[in-house]
Amino acid sequence: MLIHAKHLREIQLGVKNLRQHKLRSALTMLGMVFGVGSVIAMLAVGEGASKEALEQIRRLGSNNIIISAQKPLEEQSQQTTRTFMSIYGLLYADELRIAESFPHVLRTVPVKIFRKAGRLGERSMDLRLLGTTPGWFELVKRPLVAGRALNPFDLQNSANTVVMTEHGARRLLAAENSIGQTLTLGGDAFEVVGIVRSDGGQGTGLQAPDQQIDAYIPINVAKARFGDITTQVSSGSRSRELVELHQIIAEVDAIDNVEATAAGIEVMLRRFHKKLDYSVAVPLALLRQAEATKRTFNIVLGSIAGISLLVGGIGIMNIMLASVTERTREIGIRRAIGAKRKQIITQFLIETMVLSTTGGLIGIAIGLLIPWLITLAAGMPTLVTPLSLILSLGISMAVGIIFGLYPAVRAASLDPIEALRHE
């Protein structure tokens, strides 16, 4: 109890000394306030910026491999001719080879893509029409807003059914009961059976399988109605493209087998494609890369913000050294009446700890406020983690001890006789 009472008196004495110079103490704390606040705010911005991209990559499927058709560079340069047939991309046979040649591939989903106008009454908009199978909605998981997704019966019966994205449904079907409406796509009538929410994969570095303007129909219907050849007319020139499949999504049985299977698919495609008219993307690899980038980004942001804490610590040391000079006679009197060096050191350390801890707590409040204001004003996602709060406060307290130790030792080292002579 005596020890606790003695420490309590020392704390009260330290706080009293700081309150005697309120303005100086407040200005000294500002370095810690802004340092802690900037650490929390910058880490929150970094966490928020990476979280959304990471979630989008995860929703693409960590067990998926996305193979996409792409036009070779040499053929892109030939589009200036008035008539031109470009043959490139993935083949129906590629899907069969992937499904049959790789034991770790559980299933494949083919995708054909067309640009068609969607019409309902007087309303119309350009849609990206995807011909695919029901498996698409199982591999690329998107929330179902209304109705249902494509099912095996749509494929077996070659049904003119369409699943729309929420964006397209709001544009075309906003004034109608969405499910059951008849939508005209490229001159053919389709029944709307479901609505899903699209993602688009912005900021992931990956061309996502879906966009906001998508509509999904059975792949056999897409092939029968629209074929494999598309014609594009622009600036007086006309180009035609023959693409059997624009995309193949392969699901692998285990995460550990994804990257090896993707490498094997690339080797196989090189054998059957004389030109580079495809690309292979692995969401899992992008996820790992994004997580590594996030860690590096947080370290850099934390280091930059940590400089503010360092400046705050230097400010504390400077003020405490000045305080030692001002209170030299007081220190001499305390030493003369029996105060030990340990007690002098403790008194000054308590003062620095009060400054740094109080500044740290105020900085936490500011660090919580700034991300909220950023999200409110700019719409940027931010995320404050408990670790950033604990880390910032812990560093501020450590800075107080480290930068307060030298002034405290210097005060305790003063000669009592010389200190009493000080004016």
C-alpha angles and dihedrals in degrees: 000000000000090000092049092048091049092050090047091055091050091051091048090049091050093050090047091054091051093048090055087067101036098160094047091048092049093050090048091053093052092080091057092042094055093038095055092039093052093047092053095041096047093047089048091053091047093048092047094047093052098038095068094048092047092050091050091051091049090051089055086065127263089222094051132100115201116206113188133187116238131183113248115246094240091057093047089061091053094061091094090078117098095239123023136159114207117195114189145114137068125337132222085240090058090063092050092048092050092048094047103035103051117061093197093058107098097187143337131224119206122209132197117191128204135168110230137160115247116210134187113172108307095342121092141163138172112261135192101231116208120197107201145131132266088261090073091073091051097049097039101043114209127166114261109230099184141348119002142300125250112292135197092263090062088056096044094048095040086233121189093234126142135195114205133201119246091249094056093042092055091050097046107022102032094115096041140062097271103212114070097020118136112238123192113223117182092334096313126105119236130183116232106232102165149006125217133184113246127216110194096197096243113182095013097103087234130105098239120218092238141051134188093256095055130127123185128216133167110282095231089055090049091051094047096045102038107017126205099291123082126186125213124192121193136150093357094306129104126207129183127202130200110201121158097191128009096191143012122194115199122195116211123207097233137017091236090062098047102089095041090050091048090052090050092050090052091052091050094048091051089059094056101033117067092192132042097258098142141055131207119214126186114198089197092060090047090049092054092046092049092050091050090048090049091054092049091046092052092049091051093046092045091050092050092048090044089065087067089056090050090053089048090052091051089051091053092049091049094051093045091051088052089048091053090054092048093048099043093116092047090052090050092052092049091049091047093055092050109277111151126227089248090059092051091050091048092051094053093042090052090054093050091046091052090051095047096041094047090046090048093052092049088046090055090055091051091044090056093046098050097057090047090053091047091052092045096047104033102023091234115149114243131181126197110201124203088234092061090052094049093042094049094048092044092051092048091053091046090049089052092054096043097046094039095051097076095050089046093051090045091052092049091049095059115118108245094221094049090044092054090052091053114110 
